Amino acid sequence: MRRELKRREFVSLLGGCSTALLSPLAVPAVIAAPIDAAAFYRGKVLRILVGSPPGGGYDIYARLVAPALAEKIGAEVLVENKAGNGGLAALATLLTRPVDGLTIMNGSAEAATLSQMLGRPGVTWDVTRLQCLAKLATAPKLWFAGKTARYPTVAAARKAPRLTWSATGPADDISDVQAIISYVLGLHSKIVVGYRGSGDMSLAVISNEVDCGLLSADSALPHIDSIKPFALFGAKRWAHLPEVPTLSEVAPLPADKLWIVALREKIGEAQRAMVAAPGVPAERIDYLRDAFGKILTDPAVIAEGARTNRELEYMAGAELQAMVADLMKAAGPRLPEFKKIVLDTYF
């Protein structure tokens, strides 16, 4: 897995770490589990919640692994789309379903972490208590404009009197990066929220309804013939778009603002993740973690993902769980400043 900054360098940029406050989580009563988790799943229906409409990045990844998961555990595996609130409506749904391990979610661990870190309204979970099953993938964010955009280059965007962006909502793991790019480069940005998902956000840019957009690069890739890539938000270039520079390559980044880039890149490492609700019996979590470990390292599944430019980057559930816990402390004493930039300044 990519490491942009060594831990000591990262902490230095942030000015130290302190424990972030966590919101309470009401956990339903644990359902008694059979000793044999394999027998429990065999013949059942397992649902994978996705917090975006069909065709988006999370949906595609869920449908990529669903057949292999069904075969591995002997269950019918269905993908259930529940769009809303930048994917957080699906997370709220996960937490109201029976905690029997028959509903899991493919969602944005970074969005859940951000929303809790920033104290967003409606946060009813403690992200550190979600049971991570596996990380599926990580991709950098791509900043782009339409082919006929008013501001067709980064230089033009930096001079724009008002630069509009499309997003689903505050702290949706898109708008916060848009805000950070705007802050670091000194853009006069207005982030327009209310779009349903990556398809709607892309269409708004392509049709010049807004000036520019930002998506995970693998979600933007299907639209590449209709958009003009500006830069990647990440420490290095991406193999599928090797000609697209990173943000630091298109413009000098002020030294006093590097801390927020480092923080957001670190949060972005916890991206497309399969999770289960707190309270699901431990033996079922272990069983699903083992199943995902085998699926996501299966050459046939990896090849199928690569065929559609959906590269799998597996991380074990226990390792991802530890990463998320660490991320909740990452902003440290700069949390109020971080919150003001990503929630208040550009909306």
C-alpha positions as CSV (number, residue, x, y, z in Angstrom):
1,M,0.0,0.0,0.0
2,R,1.2,3.5,-0.9
3,R,2.8,5.5,2.0
4,E,2.9,9.2,1.0
5,L,4.6,10.3,4.3
6,K,6.3,8.5,7.0
7,R,4.4,8.7,10.3
8,R,6.9,11.1,12.0
9,E,6.8,13.4,9.0
10,F,3.0,13.3,8.9
11,V,2.6,14.1,12.6
12,S,5.1,16.9,12.2
13,L,3.1,18.5,9.4
14,L,0.0,18.3,11.5
15,G,1.6,19.7,14.6
16,G,1.0,16.7,16.7
17,C,-2.1,14.5,17.3
18,S,-4.8,14.4,19.9
19,T,-7.8,12.1,20.3
20,A,-10.9,13.2,18.4
21,L,-14.2,13.0,20.2
22,L,-16.4,10.1,19.0
23,S,-20.1,10.2,18.7
24,P,-22.2,7.6,20.6
25,L,-23.6,4.6,18.8
26,A,-26.7,2.7,19.9
27,V,-26.0,-1.0,19.0
28,P,-28.9,-3.3,18.6
29,A,-28.9,-6.5,20.7
30,V,-26.5,-9.1,19.4
31,I,-28.2,-12.1,17.8
32,A,-27.0,-15.4,19.1
33,A,-24.8,-17.1,16.4
34,P,-24.4,-20.7,15.5
35,I,-21.0,-22.2,16.1
36,D,-20.6,-22.9,12.4
37,A,-20.6,-19.6,10.4
38,A,-20.3,-21.4,7.1
39,A,-23.4,-23.4,7.8
40,F,-25.2,-20.2,8.8
41,Y,-24.5,-18.5,5.4
42,R,-25.2,-21.5,3.3
43,G,-28.4,-21.0,1.4
44,K,-29.2,-17.6,2.8
45,V,-29.4,-14.2,1.1
46,L,-26.7,-11.7,1.8
47,R,-27.2,-8.1,0.8
48,I,-24.4,-5.6,-0.1
49,L,-25.6,-2.1,0.5
50,V,-24.2,0.6,-1.9
51,G,-24.8,4.3,-1.1
52,S,-25.0,5.4,-4.8
53,P,-27.1,4.7,-7.9
54,P,-26.3,1.7,-10.1
55,G,-23.3,2.3,-12.4
56,G,-21.2,4.3,-9.9
57,G,-17.8,3.2,-8.7
58,Y,-19.0,1.6,-5.4
59,D,-21.8,-0.2,-7.3
60,I,-19.4,-1.6,-9.9
61,Y,-17.0,-2.9,-7.3
62,A,-19.8,-4.5,-5.3
63,R,-21.1,-6.3,-8.5
64,L,-17.5,-7.3,-9.3
65,V,-17.1,-9.3,-6.1
66,A,-20.7,-10.4,-5.6
67,P,-20.6,-13.5,-7.8
68,A,-17.3,-14.7,-6.3
69,L,-18.6,-14.1,-2.7
70,A,-21.8,-16.0,-3.5
71,E,-19.8,-19.0,-4.8
72,K,-17.4,-18.9,-1.8
73,I,-20.0,-18.8,1.0
74,G,-22.8,-20.7,-0.8
75,A,-25.3,-17.9,-0.5
76,E,-27.3,-15.7,-2.8
77,V,-25.6,-12.2,-2.9
78,L,-27.6,-9.2,-3.9
79,V,-26.5,-5.6,-4.4
80,E,-28.9,-3.1,-2.9
81,N,-28.5,0.5,-3.9
82,K,-29.6,3.2,-1.4
83,A,-28.4,6.6,-2.6
84,G,-28.5,9.7,-0.5
85,N,-26.4,12.0,1.6
86,G,-23.1,11.1,-0.1
87,G,-23.5,7.4,0.7
88,L,-24.2,7.9,4.4
89,A,-27.9,7.0,4.0
90,A,-26.8,3.5,3.2
91,L,-24.6,3.4,6.3
92,A,-27.5,4.5,8.4
93,T,-29.5,1.7,6.9
94,L,-26.8,-0.8,7.7
95,L,-27.1,0.2,11.4
96,T,-30.8,-0.4,11.5
97,R,-30.8,-3.8,9.9
98,P,-30.6,-7.0,12.1
99,V,-27.0,-7.5,13.2
100,D,-26.9,-11.1,11.9
101,G,-24.2,-10.5,9.2
102,L,-26.7,-10.9,6.3
103,T,-26.4,-7.2,5.4
104,I,-22.9,-5.6,4.8
105,M,-21.9,-2.5,2.9
106,N,-19.5,-1.5,0.3
107,G,-18.9,2.1,1.1
108,S,-16.5,4.9,1.6
109,A,-14.6,4.5,4.9
110,E,-13.1,7.9,4.2
111,A,-16.6,9.5,4.0
112,A,-17.7,7.8,7.2
113,T,-14.5,8.8,9.0
114,L,-14.7,12.4,7.8
115,S,-18.4,12.8,8.8
116,Q,-17.7,11.7,12.3
117,M,-14.4,13.6,12.6
118,L,-16.2,16.8,11.5
119,G,-19.3,16.2,13.7
120,R,-21.8,16.2,10.8
121,P,-25.5,16.2,11.6
122,G,-27.1,12.8,11.5
123,V,-23.9,10.9,12.5
124,T,-25.2,8.0,14.6
125,W,-22.2,5.7,14.3
126,D,-18.8,5.3,15.8
127,V,-16.7,4.5,12.8
128,T,-14.1,2.7,15.0
129,R,-16.8,0.2,15.9
130,L,-17.8,-0.7,12.4
131,Q,-16.4,-4.1,11.6
132,C,-14.2,-3.8,8.6
133,L,-14.2,-6.9,6.4
134,A,-11.7,-5.8,3.7
135,K,-10.6,-2.8,1.6
136,L,-11.2,-3.4,-2.0
137,A,-9.5,-0.5,-3.7
138,T,-8.0,2.9,-3.5
139,A,-7.7,5.4,-6.4
140,P,-6.6,9.1,-6.4
141,K,-9.1,11.8,-7.0
142,L,-9.2,13.4,-10.4
143,W,-9.9,17.2,-10.9
144,F,-11.4,17.8,-14.3
145,A,-13.4,20.2,-16.5
146,G,-15.6,19.8,-19.5
147,K,-14.2,19.8,-23.1
148,T,-15.8,23.2,-23.7
149,A,-15.3,24.7,-20.2
150,R,-15.1,28.4,-19.6
151,Y,-11.8,27.8,-17.7
152,P,-10.1,25.1,-19.7
153,T,-6.8,25.0,-17.8
154,V,-5.5,25.1,-14.2
155,A,-4.0,28.6,-14.9
156,A,-7.4,29.8,-16.1
157,A,-9.2,28.3,-13.1
158,R,-6.8,30.1,-10.8
159,K,-7.8,33.4,-12.3
160,A,-11.6,32.7,-12.4
161,P,-13.7,35.2,-10.4
162,R,-16.0,32.3,-9.4
163,L,-15.3,28.6,-10.0
164,T,-18.2,26.2,-9.5
165,W,-18.0,22.5,-8.6
166,S,-20.5,19.7,-8.4
167,A,-20.9,17.5,-5.3
168,T,-23.5,15.4,-3.5
169,G,-23.1,17.1,-0.1
170,P,-20.7,18.4,2.5
171,A,-17.9,16.0,3.5
172,D,-19.0,13.4,0.9
173,D,-15.3,12.6,0.2
174,I,-15.6,14.7,-2.9
175,S,-16.6,18.2,-1.8
176,D,-14.0,18.2,1.0
177,V,-11.2,17.6,-1.5
178,Q,-12.6,20.3,-3.8
179,A,-12.5,22.7,-0.8
180,I,-8.9,21.7,0.0
181,I,-7.8,22.2,-3.6
182,S,-9.5,25.6,-3.5
183,Y,-7.8,26.5,-0.3
184,V,-4.3,25.4,-1.3
185,L,-4.4,27.1,-4.7
186,G,-6.4,30.2,-3.7
187,L,-9.4,29.5,-5.9
188,H,-12.6,31.5,-5.7
189,S,-14.7,28.5,-5.5
190,K,-18.4,27.8,-4.9
191,I,-19.3,24.1,-4.3
192,V,-22.8,23.2,-5.5
193,V,-24.3,20.3,-3.7
194,G,-27.4,18.1,-4.3
195,Y,-26.2,15.8,-7.1
196,R,-27.1,12.2,-6.7
197,G,-23.9,10.5,-7.6
198,S,-20.8,10.4,-9.9
199,G,-22.9,10.2,-13.1
200,D,-24.9,13.3,-12.3
201,M,-21.8,15.2,-11.1
202,S,-19.9,14.3,-14.3
203,L,-22.9,15.3,-16.5
204,A,-23.1,18.7,-14.8
205,V,-19.4,19.3,-15.7
206,I,-19.7,18.0,-19.2
207,S,-22.8,20.2,-19.9
208,N,-21.1,23.2,-18.4
209,E,-23.7,23.5,-15.7
210,V,-20.7,23.8,-13.3
211,D,-17.1,24.7,-14.2
212,C,-15.3,21.7,-12.9
213,G,-15.6,18.5,-10.9
214,L,-13.8,15.9,-9.0
215,L,-14.3,12.1,-8.7
216,S,-12.3,9.1,-7.8
217,A,-10.2,8.5,-10.9
218,D,-11.6,5.1,-11.6
219,S,-15.1,6.5,-11.5
220,A,-14.1,9.4,-13.8
221,L,-12.4,7.0,-16.3
222,P,-15.6,6.0,-18.2
223,H,-16.2,9.7,-18.9
224,I,-12.6,10.4,-20.0
225,D,-13.5,11.2,-23.7
226,S,-15.9,13.9,-22.5
227,I,-13.8,15.6,-19.9
228,K,-10.5,17.5,-19.7
229,P,-8.4,16.2,-16.8
230,F,-6.6,18.9,-14.8
231,A,-4.7,17.1,-12.0
232,L,-4.7,14.2,-9.6
233,F,-5.0,14.7,-5.9
234,G,-2.4,12.3,-4.7
235,A,1.3,11.9,-4.2
236,K,2.0,10.1,-7.5
237,R,0.6,9.7,-11.0
238,W,-2.0,7.0,-11.8
239,A,-1.2,4.1,-14.1
240,H,-4.4,4.5,-16.1
241,L,-3.8,8.2,-16.8
242,P,-0.1,8.5,-16.8
243,E,-0.1,11.8,-18.6
244,V,-2.2,13.5,-16.0
245,P,0.0,15.4,-13.5
246,T,-0.5,15.5,-9.7
247,L,-1.6,18.7,-8.0
248,S,1.9,19.5,-6.9
249,E,3.1,19.2,-10.4
250,V,0.6,21.7,-11.9
251,A,1.1,24.4,-9.2
252,P,3.4,25.2,-6.3
253,L,1.8,24.2,-3.0
254,P,2.4,26.7,-0.2
255,A,4.5,25.2,2.6
256,D,2.1,26.5,5.3
257,K,-0.8,24.6,3.6
258,L,0.9,21.2,3.1
259,W,-0.5,19.9,6.3
260,I,-4.0,19.7,5.0
261,V,-3.0,18.0,1.8
262,A,-1.1,15.4,3.9
263,L,-4.0,14.9,6.2
264,R,-6.6,14.4,3.4
265,E,-4.3,12.1,1.5
266,K,-4.0,9.9,4.6
267,I,-7.7,9.8,5.1
268,G,-8.1,8.8,1.5
269,E,-6.2,5.6,2.0
270,A,-9.3,4.2,3.7
271,Q,-11.5,4.3,0.6
272,R,-13.6,1.5,-0.9
273,A,-14.3,-0.8,2.1
274,M,-16.6,-3.7,2.9
275,V,-18.0,-3.3,6.4
276,A,-20.5,-4.9,8.8
277,A,-22.4,-3.4,11.6
278,P,-21.2,-3.5,15.3
279,G,-22.7,-6.5,17.0
280,V,-22.4,-9.1,14.2
281,P,-21.1,-12.2,15.9
282,A,-17.3,-12.5,15.8
283,E,-17.2,-15.9,14.1
284,R,-19.3,-14.5,11.2
285,I,-17.0,-11.5,10.9
286,D,-14.0,-13.8,10.8
287,Y,-15.7,-16.0,8.2
288,L,-16.5,-13.1,5.9
289,R,-13.0,-11.6,6.4
290,D,-11.5,-14.9,5.3
291,A,-13.8,-15.2,2.3
292,F,-13.0,-11.6,1.1
293,G,-9.2,-12.3,1.6
294,K,-9.5,-15.3,-0.8
295,I,-11.7,-13.5,-3.3
296,L,-9.8,-10.3,-3.5
297,T,-6.5,-12.1,-4.1
298,D,-8.0,-14.5,-6.6
299,P,-6.2,-14.0,-10.0
300,A,-9.5,-14.5,-11.9
301,V,-11.3,-11.8,-9.9
302,I,-8.3,-9.5,-10.2
303,A,-8.2,-10.0,-13.9
304,E,-11.9,-9.3,-14.2
305,G,-11.5,-6.0,-12.4
306,A,-8.5,-5.0,-14.5
307,R,-10.6,-5.7,-17.6
308,T,-12.8,-2.8,-16.7
309,N,-10.0,-0.6,-15.1
310,R,-11.2,-1.5,-11.6
311,E,-8.0,-2.6,-9.9
312,L,-8.3,-4.4,-6.6
313,E,-6.0,-3.3,-3.8
314,Y,-6.8,-5.7,-1.0
315,M,-6.2,-4.8,2.7
316,A,-7.3,-7.2,5.4
317,G,-10.2,-6.2,7.6
318,A,-8.2,-6.2,10.8
319,E,-5.5,-3.9,9.3
320,L,-8.2,-1.5,7.9
321,Q,-9.8,-1.5,11.3
322,A,-6.6,-0.3,12.9
323,M,-6.1,2.3,10.2
324,V,-9.5,3.8,10.7
325,A,-9.0,4.1,14.4
326,D,-5.7,5.9,13.8
327,L,-7.4,8.3,11.3
328,M,-9.8,9.4,13.9
329,K,-6.9,11.0,15.8
330,A,-5.1,12.3,12.7
331,A,-6.3,15.9,12.6
332,G,-5.2,16.5,16.1
333,P,-5.1,20.2,17.2
334,R,-5.8,21.3,13.6
335,L,-9.3,19.8,13.6
336,P,-11.1,23.2,14.0
337,E,-9.1,24.7,11.1
338,F,-9.7,21.6,9.0
339,K,-13.4,21.7,9.7
340,K,-13.7,25.4,8.8
341,I,-12.0,24.8,5.4
342,V,-13.9,21.8,4.3
343,L,-17.4,22.7,5.6
344,D,-17.8,26.5,5.9
345,T,-15.6,28.3,3.4
346,Y,-16.7,27.2,-0.1
347,F,-20.5,26.5,0.2
